[in-house]
Amino acid sequence: MRTWGKWLRGAVGVGLAWAGAWFGAGMILLAIVGLDAADVPFPLFFGFLGFIAGVAFSGILALVERHRRFDQMSVPRFAGWGAVGGMALSGVMALISGSVGDFLGLTAVFGLAGAVSAGGSLALARRGTERALPASVDEELEDDPPA
């Protein structure tokens, strides 16, 4: 049970990170097309889709790459799994809407967005693991031999 809780916490974290990035993309689109372009504001809709795509990507990654650490994965492979997650999201949306024509257009857009988001996620994860926390004062004192 502990493993599922850890995975779920990680999946929600990735989903929130992707939601923030996709929300930003929605803000840019909103600035380009204007406020009255859609019934649902683009940033909220894109943020929701980013969250779903991020959680789906985490699930795919957990199934396929479960025995690898971040430093053992290449950015292109990681981005490829992100693209698969984005394409899966477009497939679900096509099933919900019932329109296969929309599926073909959304596959390219969500696949690219998933690949970029996954590549950025790996870059951030590697950057985070490279930074080592400085030792606390108590730990430094314990390491020094008594005089």
Z-matrix of the N, CA and C atoms (Angstrom, degrees):
N
C 1 1.453
C 2 1.515 1 111.27
N 3 1.314 2 116.03 1 -32.33
C 4 1.448 3 120.06 2 -179.45
C 5 1.531 4 111.04 3 -62.80
N 6 1.336 5 118.51 4 -36.76
C 7 1.449 6 122.29 5 -179.85
C 8 1.527 7 110.62 6 -65.50
N 9 1.328 8 117.36 7 -40.97
C 10 1.461 9 120.20 8 179.24
C 11 1.522 10 111.23 9 -65.06
N 12 1.323 11 117.06 10 -39.69
C 13 1.456 12 120.18 11 178.05
C 14 1.516 13 111.96 12 -63.99
N 15 1.323 14 115.82 13 -39.80
C 16 1.468 15 120.48 14 178.51
C 17 1.530 16 110.21 15 -66.49
N 18 1.351 17 116.63 16 -42.50
C 19 1.454 18 119.58 17 178.68
C 20 1.526 19 110.76 18 -64.52
N 21 1.321 20 116.84 19 -43.60
C 22 1.457 21 120.38 20 -178.49
C 23 1.524 22 111.11 21 -62.55
N 24 1.325 23 117.12 22 -41.47
C 25 1.464 24 120.53 23 177.92
C 26 1.532 25 110.61 24 -63.14
N 27 1.327 26 116.76 25 -41.70
C 28 1.459 27 120.65 26 177.41
C 29 1.515 28 112.15 27 -66.26
N 30 1.338 29 116.80 28 -40.73
C 31 1.468 30 120.87 29 -179.71
C 32 1.521 31 110.99 30 -65.08
N 33 1.316 32 117.02 31 -40.93
C 34 1.470 33 120.12 32 177.84
C 35 1.534 34 110.01 33 -66.57
N 36 1.333 35 116.74 34 -38.23
C 37 1.465 36 119.94 35 177.46
C 38 1.515 37 112.18 36 -63.38
N 39 1.331 38 117.07 37 -44.37
C 40 1.464 39 120.84 38 177.36
C 41 1.523 40 109.54 39 -64.98
N 42 1.324 41 116.94 40 -41.98
C 43 1.463 42 120.52 41 178.69
C 44 1.514 43 111.87 42 -60.33
N 45 1.325 44 117.46 43 -41.81
C 46 1.466 45 120.24 44 178.62
C 47 1.521 46 111.84 45 -67.90
N 48 1.329 47 116.99 46 -38.22
C 49 1.466 48 120.06 47 177.84
C 50 1.531 49 110.54 48 -64.39
N 51 1.328 50 116.04 49 -44.85
C 52 1.462 51 119.51 50 178.17
C 53 1.525 52 110.81 51 -66.59
N 54 1.323 53 117.23 52 -36.97
C 55 1.472 54 120.26 53 178.31
C 56 1.519 55 110.20 54 -60.72
N 57 1.325 56 116.74 55 -41.39
C 58 1.464 57 119.80 56 178.25
C 59 1.517 58 112.44 57 -63.47
N 60 1.325 59 116.64 58 -42.52
C 61 1.466 60 120.27 59 179.50
C 62 1.533 61 111.28 60 -66.98
N 63 1.321 62 116.43 61 -43.92
C 64 1.465 63 119.64 62 -179.54
C 65 1.525 64 110.80 63 -70.78
N 66 1.327 65 117.76 64 -31.36
C 67 1.472 66 121.19 65 173.79
C 68 1.529 67 109.26 66 -60.19
N 69 1.337 68 116.19 67 -42.88
C 70 1.464 69 120.19 68 177.53
C 71 1.524 70 111.88 69 -61.60
N 72 1.328 71 117.13 70 -40.11
C 73 1.466 72 120.41 71 176.38
C 74 1.523 73 110.56 72 -63.80
N 75 1.321 74 116.61 73 -38.30
C 76 1.465 75 120.19 74 176.75
C 77 1.515 76 112.14 75 -65.56
N 78 1.324 77 117.16 76 -34.70
C 79 1.468 78 120.59 77 176.62
C 80 1.528 79 110.67 78 -64.84
N 81 1.325 80 116.31 79 -40.68
C 82 1.468 81 119.92 80 178.04
C 83 1.517 82 110.12 81 -64.24
N 84 1.342 83 117.18 82 -44.79
C 85 1.463 84 120.60 83 178.49
C 86 1.527 85 111.11 84 -63.10
N 87 1.322 86 116.96 85 -39.37
C 88 1.457 87 121.20 86 178.16
C 89 1.526 88 110.98 87 -62.45
N 90 1.317 89 117.21 88 -39.63
C 91 1.461 90 120.86 89 178.21
C 92 1.527 91 111.35 90 -66.22
N 93 1.331 92 116.67 91 -30.57
C 94 1.465 93 120.28 92 -178.75
C 95 1.520 94 111.47 93 -78.56
N 96 1.337 95 117.98 94 -46.35
C 97 1.474 96 120.52 95 -172.84
C 98 1.520 97 113.85 96 -93.93
N 99 1.309 98 118.48 97 -18.57
C 100 1.458 99 121.28 98 178.93
C 101 1.521 100 112.93 99 99.35
N 102 1.319 101 115.12 100 168.22
C 103 1.462 102 121.73 101 -174.37
C 104 1.525 103 114.19 102 -71.50
N 105 1.316 104 118.11 103 -29.56
C 106 1.460 105 121.09 104 -174.36
C 107 1.524 106 113.77 105 -94.31
N 108 1.322 107 118.80 106 18.54
C 109 1.463 108 121.37 107 -174.99
C 110 1.526 109 113.32 108 -78.20
N 111 1.334 110 118.43 109 -24.18
C 112 1.468 111 119.94 110 -176.47
C 113 1.521 112 109.60 111 -146.96
N 114 1.340 113 115.21 112 160.63
C 115 1.463 114 120.65 113 177.63
C 116 1.530 115 111.33 114 -70.31
N 117 1.324 116 116.14 115 -40.97
C 118 1.464 117 122.01 116 179.15
C 119 1.527 118 107.02 117 -101.10
N 120 1.311 119 117.93 118 130.28
C 121 1.473 120 118.61 119 179.03
C 122 1.527 121 111.53 120 -58.44
N 123 1.322 122 115.85 121 133.62
C 124 1.458 123 121.21 122 -177.54
C 125 1.529 124 113.56 123 -54.71
N 126 1.339 125 119.34 124 -44.17
C 127 1.471 126 118.01 125 -178.31
C 128 1.528 127 113.23 126 -60.12
N 129 1.321 128 117.50 127 -41.62
C 130 1.471 129 119.99 128 179.66
C 131 1.521 130 111.28 129 -67.00
N 132 1.311 131 116.43 130 -43.13
C 133 1.463 132 120.45 131 -179.55
C 134 1.523 133 111.09 132 -65.92
N 135 1.328 134 116.43 133 -45.44
C 136 1.465 135 119.66 134 178.88
C 137 1.522 136 110.66 135 -65.55
N 138 1.312 137 118.13 136 -38.69
C 139 1.458 138 120.99 137 177.52
C 140 1.518 139 111.47 138 -61.03
N 141 1.322 140 116.78 139 -43.09
C 142 1.472 141 121.38 140 177.04
C 143 1.524 142 110.96 141 -61.81
N 144 1.338 143 116.08 142 -46.50
C 145 1.465 144 119.61 143 179.29
C 146 1.530 145 111.04 144 -64.24
N 147 1.322 146 117.14 145 -37.45
C 148 1.461 147 120.57 146 177.79
C 149 1.517 148 111.65 147 -63.24
N 150 1.323 149 116.51 148 -39.96
C 151 1.467 150 120.03 149 177.53
C 152 1.525 151 110.66 150 -62.33
N 153 1.324 152 116.70 151 -47.44
C 154 1.467 153 121.22 152 -179.79
C 155 1.534 154 110.23 153 -62.56
N 156 1.336 155 117.27 154 -43.73
C 157 1.463 156 120.65 155 179.77
C 158 1.525 157 111.07 156 -65.22
N 159 1.320 158 118.30 157 -38.44
C 160 1.457 159 121.36 158 178.73
C 161 1.515 160 112.78 159 -65.43
N 162 1.311 161 116.43 160 -41.15
C 163 1.472 162 120.02 161 177.23
C 164 1.532 163 110.23 162 -67.67
N 165 1.336 164 117.11 163 -40.32
C 166 1.469 165 120.37 164 177.35
C 167 1.526 166 110.68 165 -63.17
N 168 1.321 167 117.08 166 -42.02
C 169 1.456 168 121.58 167 177.39
C 170 1.523 169 110.64 168 -61.16
N 171 1.314 170 117.68 169 -41.80
C 172 1.467 171 120.97 170 178.39
C 173 1.516 172 111.16 171 -61.79
N 174 1.325 173 116.44 172 -40.51
C 175 1.462 174 120.08 173 177.65
C 176 1.516 175 112.25 174 -64.41
N 177 1.326 176 116.45 175 -43.75
C 178 1.465 177 120.56 176 178.62
C 179 1.523 178 109.79 177 -63.20
N 180 1.320 179 116.59 178 -45.19
C 181 1.458 180 121.01 179 -179.30
C 182 1.523 181 111.56 180 -64.08
N 183 1.321 182 116.82 181 -39.14
C 184 1.468 183 120.40 182 178.96
C 185 1.522 184 111.47 183 -65.12
N 186 1.315 185 117.32 184 -34.71
C 187 1.468 186 120.15 185 179.70
C 188 1.520 187 112.24 186 -77.22
N 189 1.313 188 117.11 187 -40.71
C 190 1.457 189 120.47 188 -170.99
C 191 1.530 190 112.94 189 -91.13
N 192 1.306 191 117.85 190 -40.08
C 193 1.470 192 121.98 191 -173.24
C 194 1.529 193 111.97 192 -114.17
N 195 1.290 194 118.71 193 32.01
C 196 1.466 195 121.44 194 -171.26
C 197 1.523 196 114.60 195 -63.69
N 198 1.310 197 118.67 196 -24.06
C 199 1.462 198 120.30 197 -175.88
C 200 1.533 199 112.68 198 -99.81
N 201 1.314 200 117.62 199 9.40
C 202 1.461 201 120.49 200 -178.45
C 203 1.524 202 110.70 201 -112.31
N 204 1.320 203 114.29 202 146.71
C 205 1.465 204 120.29 203 174.11
C 206 1.524 205 108.52 204 -91.83
N 207 1.334 206 116.31 205 167.19
C 208 1.458 207 120.06 206 -178.76
C 209 1.525 208 112.08 207 -60.66
N 210 1.314 209 117.55 208 -35.87
C 211 1.460 210 119.35 209 -178.91
C 212 1.531 211 112.64 210 -73.32
N 213 1.317 212 117.97 211 -10.11
C 214 1.455 213 122.05 212 178.26
C 215 1.529 214 112.44 213 -96.36
N 216 1.319 215 117.86 214 -4.19
C 217 1.464 216 121.56 215 -177.09
C 218 1.522 217 110.13 216 -103.38
N 219 1.315 218 115.59 217 143.30
C 220 1.460 219 120.10 218 176.44
C 221 1.527 220 109.27 219 -89.62
N 222 1.322 221 115.61 220 152.64
C 223 1.465 222 120.43 221 -179.90
C 224 1.531 223 110.90 222 -63.47
N 225 1.353 224 119.92 223 -43.96
C 226 1.467 225 118.41 224 179.16
C 227 1.536 226 113.68 225 -60.64
N 228 1.330 227 116.86 226 -39.96
C 229 1.470 228 119.49 227 179.34
C 230 1.528 229 110.31 228 -67.19
N 231 1.323 230 116.21 229 -43.02
C 232 1.461 231 121.66 230 178.06
C 233 1.526 232 110.06 231 -60.92
N 234 1.342 233 115.92 232 -44.58
C 235 1.472 234 120.57 233 178.51
C 236 1.531 235 110.60 234 -64.63
N 237 1.324 236 116.39 235 -34.81
C 238 1.466 237 119.22 236 176.99
C 239 1.515 238 112.25 237 -61.96
N 240 1.338 239 116.60 238 -41.76
C 241 1.467 240 119.46 239 177.54
C 242 1.527 241 110.35 240 -67.72
N 243 1.335 242 116.78 241 -33.22
C 244 1.468 243 119.60 242 175.10
C 245 1.518 244 111.44 243 -64.65
N 246 1.328 245 116.14 244 -39.06
C 247 1.462 246 120.30 245 177.12
C 248 1.529 247 111.06 246 -64.62
N 249 1.320 248 116.20 247 -39.05
C 250 1.472 249 119.90 248 176.93
C 251 1.526 250 110.03 249 -61.99
N 252 1.331 251 116.69 250 -42.29
C 253 1.466 252 120.67 251 177.58
C 254 1.521 253 111.84 252 -62.37
N 255 1.331 254 117.02 253 -41.70
C 256 1.460 255 120.56 254 177.55
C 257 1.515 256 112.71 255 -65.64
N 258 1.332 257 115.75 256 -40.04
C 259 1.465 258 118.94 257 178.17
C 260 1.527 259 111.19 258 -68.26
N 261 1.331 260 116.82 259 -35.02
C 262 1.468 261 119.89 260 176.14
C 263 1.522 262 110.23 261 -63.45
N 264 1.315 263 116.76 262 -39.16
C 265 1.462 264 120.59 263 177.34
C 266 1.525 265 110.70 264 -62.75
N 267 1.323 266 117.39 265 -42.46
C 268 1.467 267 119.25 266 178.77
C 269 1.521 268 111.18 267 -66.28
N 270 1.328 269 117.65 268 -34.04
C 271 1.463 270 120.59 269 176.28
C 272 1.513 271 112.02 270 -64.35
N 273 1.330 272 116.51 271 -42.06
C 274 1.469 273 120.61 272 177.60
C 275 1.526 274 110.12 273 -63.80
N 276 1.331 275 116.41 274 -42.07
C 277 1.473 276 119.47 275 179.33
C 278 1.521 277 111.03 276 -65.17
N 279 1.338 278 117.63 277 -36.92
C 280 1.462 279 120.20 278 178.02
C 281 1.525 280 110.90 279 -66.77
N 282 1.337 281 117.22 280 -37.91
C 283 1.461 282 119.86 281 176.88
C 284 1.522 283 111.43 282 -65.23
N 285 1.331 284 116.21 283 -39.69
C 286 1.463 285 120.03 284 -179.76
C 287 1.517 286 110.78 285 -67.30
N 288 1.332 287 116.21 286 -43.74
C 289 1.464 288 119.35 287 -177.05
C 290 1.525 289 112.22 288 -79.30
N 291 1.349 290 117.14 289 -24.35
C 292 1.461 291 120.19 290 -179.73
C 293 1.519 292 113.30 291 80.29
N 294 1.317 293 118.04 292 13.23
C 295 1.453 294 121.94 293 -177.40
C 296 1.522 295 110.15 294 -117.53
N 297 1.338 296 116.81 295 113.15
C 298 1.458 297 121.27 296 179.86
C 299 1.523 298 110.41 297 -74.69
N 300 1.317 299 118.19 298 -27.97
C 301 1.462 300 121.74 299 178.74
C 302 1.523 301 111.73 300 -61.95
N 303 1.316 302 115.81 301 -40.20
C 304 1.468 303 119.36 302 176.47
C 305 1.515 304 111.09 303 -66.93
N 306 1.315 305 116.88 304 -30.14
C 307 1.463 306 121.61 305 -179.14
C 308 1.525 307 111.47 306 -60.09
N 309 1.329 308 117.34 307 -43.35
C 310 1.461 309 120.25 308 -177.41
C 311 1.530 310 111.50 309 -65.36
N 312 1.310 311 117.95 310 -40.29
C 313 1.462 312 121.07 311 178.27
C 314 1.517 313 112.43 312 -70.19
N 315 1.319 314 115.78 313 -41.17
C 316 1.465 315 119.83 314 -178.55
C 317 1.526 316 112.65 315 -71.91
N 318 1.322 317 117.43 316 -27.88
C 319 1.455 318 120.08 317 -179.17
C 320 1.522 319 110.98 318 -60.33
N 321 1.315 320 116.91 319 -46.07
C 322 1.464 321 120.15 320 -179.49
C 323 1.522 322 111.32 321 -66.83
N 324 1.321 323 117.07 322 -44.20
C 325 1.466 324 120.98 323 -177.72
C 326 1.522 325 111.21 324 -66.40
N 327 1.326 326 117.37 325 -50.28
C 328 1.468 327 120.18 326 -178.19
C 329 1.530 328 111.81 327 -72.15
N 330 1.323 329 117.18 328 -31.77
C 331 1.467 330 119.28 329 175.66
C 332 1.521 331 111.07 330 -63.91
N 333 1.320 332 116.95 331 -44.56
C 334 1.460 333 121.00 332 177.77
C 335 1.528 334 111.30 333 -65.71
N 336 1.331 335 116.68 334 -43.67
C 337 1.463 336 120.16 335 178.64
C 338 1.527 337 111.11 336 -62.85
N 339 1.326 338 117.39 337 -39.76
C 340 1.464 339 120.82 338 177.75
C 341 1.515 340 112.00 339 -66.33
N 342 1.330 341 117.04 340 -39.94
C 343 1.462 342 120.45 341 179.07
C 344 1.522 343 111.49 342 -65.45
N 345 1.311 344 117.18 343 -43.83
C 346 1.472 345 120.87 344 178.76
C 347 1.527 346 110.46 345 -65.37
N 348 1.318 347 116.38 346 -42.63
C 349 1.474 348 120.24 347 179.80
C 350 1.529 349 111.06 348 -64.82
N 351 1.325 350 117.31 349 -40.55
C 352 1.465 351 120.13 350 179.62
C 353 1.524 352 111.07 351 -67.55
N 354 1.325 353 116.92 352 -42.48
C 355 1.459 354 119.92 353 177.33
C 356 1.523 355 111.51 354 -61.06
N 357 1.330 356 116.30 355 -41.58
C 358 1.463 357 120.17 356 176.50
C 359 1.515 358 112.22 357 -66.06
N 360 1.327 359 117.06 358 -36.72
C 361 1.468 360 120.88 359 177.97
C 362 1.522 361 111.22 360 -63.69
N 363 1.334 362 116.50 361 -42.70
C 364 1.460 363 119.49 362 179.40
C 365 1.522 364 110.94 363 -67.19
N 366 1.319 365 116.64 364 -40.24
C 367 1.466 366 119.56 365 178.28
C 368 1.525 367 110.76 366 -62.11
N 369 1.327 368 117.20 367 -42.62
C 370 1.466 369 120.23 368 177.65
C 371 1.526 370 111.80 369 -66.58
N 372 1.328 371 117.19 370 -39.12
C 373 1.469 372 120.46 371 179.41
C 374 1.524 373 110.78 372 -65.42
N 375 1.323 374 116.79 373 -41.34
C 376 1.465 375 119.42 374 177.96
C 377 1.517 376 111.39 375 -67.11
N 378 1.300 377 116.09 376 -38.33
C 379 1.471 378 119.61 377 179.16
C 380 1.523 379 110.44 378 -65.15
N 381 1.318 380 116.37 379 -37.88
C 382 1.455 381 120.55 380 179.23
C 383 1.511 382 112.99 381 -68.07
N 384 1.338 383 117.30 382 -35.61
C 385 1.457 384 119.54 383 179.68
C 386 1.522 385 112.10 384 -77.56
N 387 1.334 386 117.21 385 -22.52
C 388 1.459 387 120.24 386 178.43
C 389 1.522 388 111.78 387 -72.77
N 390 1.301 389 116.29 388 -30.79
C 391 1.456 390 120.10 389 179.96
C 392 1.521 391 109.16 390 -79.07
N 393 1.271 392 116.06 391 119.74
C 394 1.466 393 120.56 392 177.41
C 395 1.516 394 108.34 393 -99.14
N 396 1.289 395 115.36 394 137.88
C 397 1.451 396 119.36 395 177.84
C 398 1.517 397 109.16 396 -72.15
N 399 1.323 398 117.92 397 139.31
C 400 1.460 399 119.19 398 177.97
C 401 1.522 400 110.07 399 -67.99
N 402 1.303 401 115.63 400 148.95
C 403 1.464 402 120.55 401 179.35
C 404 1.521 403 109.15 402 -67.98
N 405 1.307 404 114.87 403 144.38
C 406 1.461 405 118.43 404 178.80
C 407 1.523 406 109.86 405 -76.00
N 408 1.300 407 116.09 406 166.39
C 409 1.452 408 121.27 407 -178.67
C 410 1.526 409 110.55 408 -62.31
N 411 1.321 410 117.89 409 -39.33
C 412 1.460 411 121.47 410 179.58
C 413 1.525 412 111.54 411 -62.50
N 414 1.349 413 117.69 412 -41.21
C 415 1.455 414 120.84 413 179.53
C 416 1.516 415 111.28 414 -66.38
N 417 1.344 416 117.38 415 -37.78
C 418 1.461 417 120.10 416 178.92
C 419 1.522 418 111.00 417 -66.20
N 420 1.330 419 116.49 418 -37.45
C 421 1.457 420 119.81 419 179.70
C 422 1.534 421 111.23 420 -68.98
N 423 1.325 422 117.60 421 -35.17
C 424 1.451 423 121.05 422 179.26
C 425 1.527 424 111.57 423 -68.66
N 426 1.338 425 117.22 424 -31.41
C 427 1.457 426 120.83 425 -178.37
C 428 1.532 427 111.99 426 -75.74
N 429 1.313 428 118.57 427 -26.77
C 430 1.459 429 121.33 428 -178.76
C 431 1.528 430 109.78 429 -76.83
N 432 1.336 431 116.90 430 134.39
C 433 1.464 432 118.79 431 178.40
C 434 1.526 433 110.31 432 -71.29
N 435 1.321 434 117.80 433 147.94
C 436 1.462 435 119.12 434 179.84
C 437 1.524 436 110.98 435 -66.97
N 438 1.317 437 115.50 436 146.42
C 439 1.465 438 120.39 437 -176.85
C 440 1.507 439 112.32 438 -85.60
